[in-house]
Amino acid sequence: MAPAQRLTYTVKDIYALPDGQRAELVDGQFYDMAPPNKTHQKISGSLFAEIHHYIRKKKGLCEVFAAPFAVFLNNDDRNYLEPDISVICDPSKLDEQGCHGAPDWVIEILSPGTERMDCGIKLFKYRSAGVREYWTINPRLRTINVYDFEYNEKTRQYSFDDEIPVSIYDDFVICTSDLL
């Protein structure tokens, strides 16, 4: 007889996963993570470099982190995410384990296996946790959805050829076509 499935899991269960197995935890439920592909990694690396360069040039207090980086979204033991890119502007949220609470800006790069999660469950979780800005990048469709939760602006969809203003900064614009 197989052991019974647990109804809810905690961050302890995330850390108990076998080496090499990655998962996220949302409201006590596991969601497996597949390894990213080459296009995903190119976009993630380029975005990280551009954001990092901007913050350093401005001598800003915010820090940018690329996955795998732990975000304990609700600062509890039932929600553990690894956004592709996280920008955190409150240093008191950071320690050696990761970010405890909502990042200011989160970017997720979609794949066919993550699109439903990133555009549904995570969208809701990030908004309700207090993330100020959320981007979903769809390399297949070459689109970027920008959610400005801080000012409750409507979602704007951009193409890879557009210049995209970053809502949490007044003078930062990213052109996604430069990232590939």
C-alpha positions as CSV (number, residue, x, y, z in Angstrom):
1,M,0.0,0.0,0.0
2,A,1.4,3.4,-1.0
3,P,1.8,6.1,1.7
4,A,-1.0,8.6,1.9
5,Q,-0.5,11.9,0.1
6,R,-0.2,14.8,2.5
7,L,-2.8,17.5,2.2
8,T,-0.4,20.4,2.7
9,Y,3.3,20.9,2.7
10,T,5.7,23.4,4.2
11,V,9.0,25.0,3.4
12,K,10.7,22.2,5.3
13,D,9.4,19.8,2.7
14,I,10.9,22.0,-0.1
15,Y,14.3,21.8,1.6
16,A,13.9,18.0,2.0
17,L,13.5,17.4,-1.8
18,P,16.2,15.3,-3.4
19,D,19.2,17.1,-4.9
20,G,18.4,18.5,-8.3
21,Q,14.6,18.4,-7.8
22,R,13.1,21.9,-7.8
23,A,9.5,22.8,-6.8
24,E,7.6,25.8,-5.7
25,L,5.1,25.8,-2.8
26,V,1.8,27.8,-3.1
27,D,-0.6,27.6,-0.2
28,G,0.9,24.4,1.0
29,Q,0.8,22.7,-2.5
30,F,3.8,21.5,-4.5
31,Y,4.3,22.7,-8.1
32,D,7.2,21.0,-9.9
33,M,9.6,23.1,-11.9
34,A,11.2,22.0,-15.2
35,P,14.6,23.2,-16.2
36,P,14.6,26.3,-18.3
37,N,15.6,26.3,-22.0
38,K,18.2,28.3,-23.8
39,T,15.9,31.2,-24.9
40,H,14.6,31.5,-21.3
41,Q,18.2,31.7,-20.0
42,K,19.2,34.3,-22.6
43,I,16.3,36.5,-21.7
44,S,16.7,36.0,-18.0
45,G,20.5,36.7,-18.1
46,S,20.1,39.8,-20.3
47,L,17.3,41.2,-18.1
48,F,19.2,40.6,-14.9
49,A,22.3,42.4,-16.4
50,E,20.2,45.4,-17.6
51,I,18.4,45.8,-14.3
52,H,21.6,45.3,-12.2
53,H,23.4,47.9,-14.4
54,Y,20.6,50.4,-14.0
55,I,20.4,50.0,-10.1
56,R,24.2,50.3,-9.8
57,K,24.4,53.4,-12.1
58,K,21.7,55.1,-10.0
59,K,23.3,53.9,-6.8
60,G,19.9,52.6,-5.8
61,L,19.0,50.6,-2.7
62,C,17.2,47.9,-4.6
63,E,18.8,44.5,-5.3
64,V,18.1,42.2,-8.2
65,F,18.2,38.4,-8.0
66,A,17.9,35.7,-10.6
67,A,16.4,32.2,-10.0
68,P,17.0,30.1,-8.1
69,F,16.4,32.7,-5.4
70,A,13.9,31.9,-2.5
71,V,10.9,34.2,-2.0
72,F,8.9,33.4,1.1
73,L,6.1,35.3,-0.4
74,N,3.7,35.7,2.6
75,N,6.5,35.4,5.1
76,D,5.0,32.1,6.1
77,D,6.0,28.4,5.8
78,R,3.4,27.5,3.1
79,N,4.5,29.8,0.2
80,Y,7.9,29.4,-1.4
81,L,8.5,30.7,-4.9
82,E,11.5,31.1,-7.2
83,P,10.7,33.9,-9.6
84,D,12.9,34.2,-12.7
85,I,13.9,37.8,-11.6
86,S,13.1,39.5,-8.3
87,V,13.8,43.1,-7.4
88,I,13.7,43.9,-3.7
89,C,14.0,47.5,-2.5
90,D,13.5,46.9,1.3
91,P,16.8,45.5,2.7
92,S,15.0,44.3,5.9
93,K,13.2,41.6,3.8
94,L,16.5,40.0,2.8
95,D,18.7,37.5,4.6
96,E,20.9,34.6,3.5
97,Q,17.9,32.4,2.9
98,G,16.2,34.8,0.4
99,C,13.4,37.3,0.5
100,H,10.8,37.3,3.3
101,G,7.7,39.0,2.0
102,A,6.8,40.5,-1.4
103,P,9.5,41.7,-3.8
104,D,8.8,45.0,-5.4
105,W,9.1,43.8,-9.0
106,V,8.8,40.2,-10.2
107,I,9.5,38.9,-13.8
108,E,8.5,35.4,-14.9
109,I,9.5,34.1,-18.3
110,L,6.8,31.7,-19.6
111,S,7.2,28.3,-21.0
112,P,4.3,26.0,-22.2
113,G,4.6,24.1,-18.9
114,T,4.5,27.3,-16.6
115,E,2.2,29.6,-18.5
116,R,-1.0,28.6,-16.6
117,M,0.8,28.9,-13.2
118,D,2.6,32.2,-14.0
119,C,-0.5,33.9,-15.5
120,G,-3.0,32.5,-13.0
121,I,-2.0,31.3,-9.6
122,K,1.2,33.4,-9.3
123,L,-0.5,36.5,-10.7
124,F,-3.1,36.3,-7.9
125,K,-0.5,35.5,-5.3
126,Y,1.9,38.3,-6.2
127,R,-0.8,40.9,-6.4
128,S,-2.4,39.9,-3.0
129,A,1.1,39.7,-1.3
130,G,2.0,43.3,-2.3
131,V,4.2,42.9,-5.3
132,R,4.3,46.4,-6.9
133,E,5.0,45.3,-10.5
134,Y,4.8,42.0,-12.3
135,W,5.9,41.1,-15.8
136,T,5.2,37.9,-17.7
137,I,7.3,37.4,-20.8
138,N,6.1,35.0,-23.5
139,P,9.1,34.2,-25.8
140,R,6.9,32.1,-28.1
141,L,4.5,35.0,-28.8
142,R,7.1,37.7,-28.3
143,T,4.9,39.5,-25.9
144,I,5.3,41.0,-22.4
145,N,2.4,41.6,-20.1
146,V,3.0,44.3,-17.5
147,Y,0.9,44.5,-14.4
148,D,1.3,47.7,-12.3
149,F,-0.3,46.7,-9.0
150,E,1.0,49.8,-7.2
151,Y,-1.0,52.3,-9.1
152,N,-3.7,49.8,-10.2
153,E,-3.1,50.6,-13.8
154,K,-4.6,48.2,-16.3
155,T,-2.5,45.5,-17.7
156,R,-0.5,46.6,-20.7
157,Q,0.7,44.2,-23.4
158,Y,3.9,45.0,-25.3
159,S,5.7,43.3,-28.1
160,F,9.4,42.5,-28.1
161,D,10.0,45.5,-30.3
162,D,8.5,48.0,-27.8
163,E,10.2,50.1,-25.2
164,I,8.7,49.2,-21.9
165,P,8.6,51.7,-19.0
166,V,9.4,50.2,-15.6
167,S,6.7,51.4,-13.3
168,I,8.7,51.2,-10.1
169,Y,11.3,53.6,-11.6
170,D,10.6,56.9,-13.2
171,D,13.4,56.8,-15.8
172,F,14.0,53.2,-16.7
173,V,12.9,51.8,-20.0
174,I,13.7,48.3,-21.3
175,C,13.7,47.3,-25.0
176,T,13.2,43.6,-25.1
177,S,14.5,43.1,-28.6
178,D,17.9,44.1,-27.3
179,L,17.8,41.2,-24.9
180,L,17.9,38.4,-27.5
